[in-house]
Amino acid sequence: MPVWTRNTLLYPFLIALGMIALPTTPLHADSAGYQQTLKSTAWVITSNAENETSAGTGVYVDAEKKLLLTNAHVIGESRKAVVFFPTQSGGKLAVRRKFYLDNILKLGIQGDVVAVDRKRDLALIQLPRVPAGIEAIAMADDSTTPGAKVALVGNPGDSEILWIYTAGTVRSVYQKKFKSSHGEHDFMALEIQSPIKPGDSGGPIVDEAGKLVGLAQSFSPQSPLVSFCVDITEIRQMLASPWKSAPLPAKVLLDEAGIEYTRHSSGHYQIDRTVGSKTQAVFVAKNTEYHGRADIRRIWSTVQTTDQAPSETLLMRLMRQNTATKLGAWAIEKTDSGYVVFYVAKLDATASDEAIESTIDYVARLAAAMEQDLKPKPDQKTAQATLQAWLAE
């Protein structure tokens, strides 16, 4: 039977304390990993068609093609981005945002958005050049595993400081399908125990070897310590697949095509087209829609608004005409104020200026003809007028 003394009773407790207090890797390992990841990390600033700016993070992934990877929601509808890489000031890392903005002519790099994958929430920015010392990040071959230690270098928007390091742990890797304020997503997700804040989006998630295992994407609304990242397998698939050109914002497309428009109170763009002796209003949606990698632009014109449900005769007529139309289809929607009959075309959002011009013209002509056809003839009473006349007798 062992004899326990005061010292031997304390011994297991001291061992336990040692296991907690002593790191499994040297203290300088995290610092070295941060310095290495920093060489591939960027601050990304974009603006939309209304000149509203937003910012996020990106990671340099291809030195040959000079490609920077970030989230699609960081880019939004922008097709240009200003990129800053970390630099030194006075022999130390410059971390204040103001320093970079004050030196934008020297440090800022204008890049072109060359690909967007909204399903994966990924986007690629091609740069004309990169500063000396910037390196493409090494990428892991496959997904990491639960329990693995990871780290993020990001640029949280609630801080005046850039290049912030945050450590975390992998909780799980799984297929995640969900909706966010940025759209519908479906990708292999890397879930981590680590806070991701607005501005960190697009930041590199690296393993203990410094290899890219994911891209910071969002955080859980239920727990700020649980975050979601796009897994490395999705990143590799996007980089290996043919890139799909990013569609231009509707305003930019209309401006470049020389199409005159006004901004409707709904935010959509209204184009007034003369068809015969009348003016037909055609609308171009302010946002593109997408399914997978298909980007769609909606163009429509309203034909009739009524508080009564369309008749069976009209429904059958519109269905027959749908088989003959070249672009789009007739549609009916029920709103709070009644029923709206309209013609809508859905065009590839990357289509040329000439294609959008032709589609607008086609929608205007078709809608104007139907609107004229649906108007009661001067000598023809509507059903409601007939009813009122009979009741008055």
N, C-alpha and C positions, 0 to 999 in steps of 0.2 A: 504494500500500500504506500503510495507516494506521500511524502511529507511536504505540506504546503507552508511556506513562510510568507511573511509580508511581501518580500520582493518577488517570490514566484507567483503570488496572486496578482500582482500588478503586471507581470510580464506579458500575458496574453493581451491585456488591455493596451499596453504600449505597442505591441505588434500591430494591433488593429488600427491604432492611431497612425502608425507609420504607413500602413497600407493606404490610408486615406490621404495623408499629407504629402507623401512623396509621389511625384508624377511618374508615370510609366515611361515617359520619354523625357529627354533633357529639356530644361526650361527654354533653351534657345531654339528648340525645334519649331515651336509655333512662330517665333519671330522670323526665322529663316523662311518658313512657308509663306508667311505674310509678304515678305519682301519679294519672293518669287512670283506670287499671284499678282502683286501690285504691278508687275511689269506687263501684265496682260489686261489690266482693268481700265475702264474708261468712264468718264462722266458724259452722259448724252443729253442734249437739249434739243427739243423740237418745237415747232409751232404749227397750228392748224390753219385752215383757210381764213379764219377770222383773226389771225395773229395772236391767238392765245397760246402761251408757252407752257411746256411741261418738261419734266426732267426725270431721268432714270439712270441706270447703269448699263454697261455693256462689257463684253469680253472679246478680246482679239483672238480669233480662231484659225485664221489662214493667212500666213505671211506672203505666200505667192500671189494670191488674189487680193490681198489686203482687205480681208473681211472682218467686220465686227458683228458679233451676235448680241441681240437683245430681245426683249419681249415685243410682240406685235402691239400690245396695248401701250407700250412706251412710245412707239412711233405714231399710233393712231392713224390719221389719214395723211400725215406729213410724208413728203417724198424727198425731203432734205433733212439733214441733221448736223448740228455742230457738236464736235467731239473733242473732249480734252483728255489727255493722258497725264498721269502724275508727273510732276517735275520738282526740282529743288529750288529753294530760295535761301540764300545765306548759308548754304551747306546743309540745309535740312529739308525734309519733305514739306512742300507747300500744301497745306490742308484747307485753307480758307477759300470758300467759293469766290469771295470778292477778288482775291488775288488773280484767279483765272479769268474772271469776267473783265477785270481792269486790263488784262494782257491778252484779250481775245485775238487781236491782230497777229500776235506772235505765237500764241499757244493753241488757238482754236483751229480745228480742221473741218472743212465742209465736206460732208459725205453724202452719197446718194443711196437712198433706200432701193435696193435691187430685188428684194424678195420678201414676201410676207406669207406666213402660214398661220391663219387665225385659229384654226383647229388646235394646233400645238401651241399657239400664242408665241410664235417665234418670228423674228425678222432679221434680215441681213443688211448691213450698211457697208457699202464699198468705199474705201478711202483712197484719195489720190496719193497719199504718203503717210508715213508714221515717223515719229521722232526716233532718234538713236536710242538704243537700249530697250525699246519695246519689243516684246517677243510673243509669238503665238503660243497660247497655253497648250500644255500637253493634255490629251484627253484620255480618259479611262476607256478600256475596250468594251466594258459591259457595266451593268448596274451594280451599285454597291449593295450592301446588306444591312438589315436592321442591327443596331448596336454600334455601327461604325461611327467614328468621329469625323466630323466635317467642319468646314469653316466657310464663312462668307465675307467677301470684301464688297461693300456697297456704299451708296451715297444717300442715306435717309434724308427725306425732305424736311424733317423737323429739326435739323441740325445745320449750323453754319459751317460744319466741318465735313470734308470729303474723306474718302478712302478709309472708312471705318471697318474694323475687324470684329466679327462676331462668331463665336464658336458654337457648335451644336452637335446633336446626335441624331442619327437616322432612326426614325420610328418604323417606317415601312416603305415598300416599293410596290405599287399596284396601279392598275388601269383606273383612271379617274375621269368621269364624264359629269360635267356640271355647267351651270350658267353663271355668268358674272356680269357686272356692269359693262364689261367689254365685249360680251357676246357668249357664244356657246363653245365649250372646249371639250376635247376628248384626247387625252394623252396619258402615257405612262408617267405616273407622278412619283416623285421622291418626297416623302413626308418627313419633316425633320422637327426636332425639339429645339427651336431657336427662333427668336423674333425676326420677322421680315417686315420692314416698314415701307410706306410709300416712298419711292426714290431708290430703294434697294432693288426694285424690279429689274431683271436683266443682269444682275450681278452673278459672278461665278461662285458656284458651290464646289469646293475642292475637298479631296480626301487627305489623309495624313501624308500621302506621297506628293501632294500638290497637284494631282491630276483632276481635271474637270469631271465631275460626276453629275452635275445638274445646273440648272439656271433658276435663280430666285424668281418666283412668279406671284405669289399671294400669301396671305395669312388667313387663318381660320377666324371667322367672326365670333365663334364661341370661346376661343382661347388665343390670345395674342402670342403665346409661346409655341403654338403649333403652326407651322408654315408649310406651304406646298411649293414644289419646284418641278420644272420640266426635266425628266430623267435624261441621262446621257444617250440612251438608245434612241430617243426621239430626235435629239440634236444631230446624231450621226446620220439618221435616216434623211433628215432634211438636207444636210450638207451633201449627201450622196445623190439625192434625187434632182431631176430637172427643176430649176427655179421657176416659179411663176411670177411674172412681172407684177409689181404692186400697182393697183389702180390709183388714178389721180383723184383727189377730192372733187366733188361735183362743181364747186365754184371755180377751181383752177381749170378744169376741163372746159367749162363754158367760156371762161375768159380766153383760153388759148384757141378755142374754136371761133371766137368772135361772135358769139351768140348773146344778144341782149336779153337781160332778165331783170326781175325785181325779186326781193326777198319777201316771201309770203309770211304772214304772222305765225304760221306753223313752223317756220324755219326752212321749208322747202323752197325751191327756186321756180318762179313762175315765168313762163315764156308766152307772150301773146302773139299768136299767129293769125294773119289775115287769110281767111278761106272764103272766097267769093265776096259777098258783101258784109260778112260778119267777122268778128274777132273771136278766136277760140283760145281759151287759156289752157296751156299744157304745163304740167309740173314735173320737175326732176327731183327725185328724192335727195335729201341732204346727206344721207348715209348710204353706203353700199350694204347689201345683204350678202350672206355667203352660206354655203354648205360645203363642208370639207375645204377643198381648194378652189371651188367655183365662186367667183365674186360676181354679184349681180347688181345692176343699177335699174331702179324702177322709174318708168316714165308713164304718166297717165293723164287723162282728161275726163272731167265730170260731164255727164250728158243730161242727167235728170236727178232731181231731188224731190221726193214726195213723201207724204206722211202715210200713204197707203202702200200695202205690199204689192209688188209688181204682179200683173195678171199672168195666168198660165200661158196665154197667147204670146206675151212679151218674152217670157222665159224660154219658150220653145224657139222663138225667133232668134234670140241671142245665142242659144245653143247651136242652131243651124249655121249662124254666121261665124261662130267660132271655128267651124270646120273649114271655112274658106279664107279666113284672115291669114296674112303672111307673117305678121309679128304680133305676139301677145294674144289677149283674149278679152271678151266682155266679162264684167264681174258686177255683182250686186252685194252691197254691204248694208247691214242694219246698224244704224247709229241711234243715239239718244233722241235725235230730232226726226228720225224717219228712215227712209231707204234711199240709198245713193246708187245710181247706175253709172258706171264709168268704164272706160277702155284703158287697159294697162298693158304695157309692153315691158318685158324684162330682158335687158340687154347685157351682154358681157361687159363688166365694168372696165375691162382693159381695151375695149373697142376703140377705134380711131375717131378723130373729130368728125370725119365724114359720116361715120356710122351713126353717131348720136344725132347729127343734123338731120339725116334721113329718117331716123326713128321719130324724132320730134315732129317732123313734117307729116309722116304717115299717121301718127296718133291724132294730130290736129285735124287732118282731112276726114278720117274715119269717124271721129267723135262729132265733128260739125255736121256731117251728113246724117248721122243717127239722131242728133238733137233736133235737127230740122224735121226729120221724118216723124218724130214722136210728138211734135207740137200738134194740138188739135187744129183741124182746118177751121177757117173762119165761120163756115156755115155748119160746123159740127159741134153739138153739145156734148160736154163730158157727162159721164154717168152721174156724177154728183149734182151737176146743174139740172139734169133731167129729173132727178129725184126731188130736188127742191121745187121745181116747177110743178110737178104733179101734186105735191103736198100743199102748194099754195092755191090750187084750184078749188 
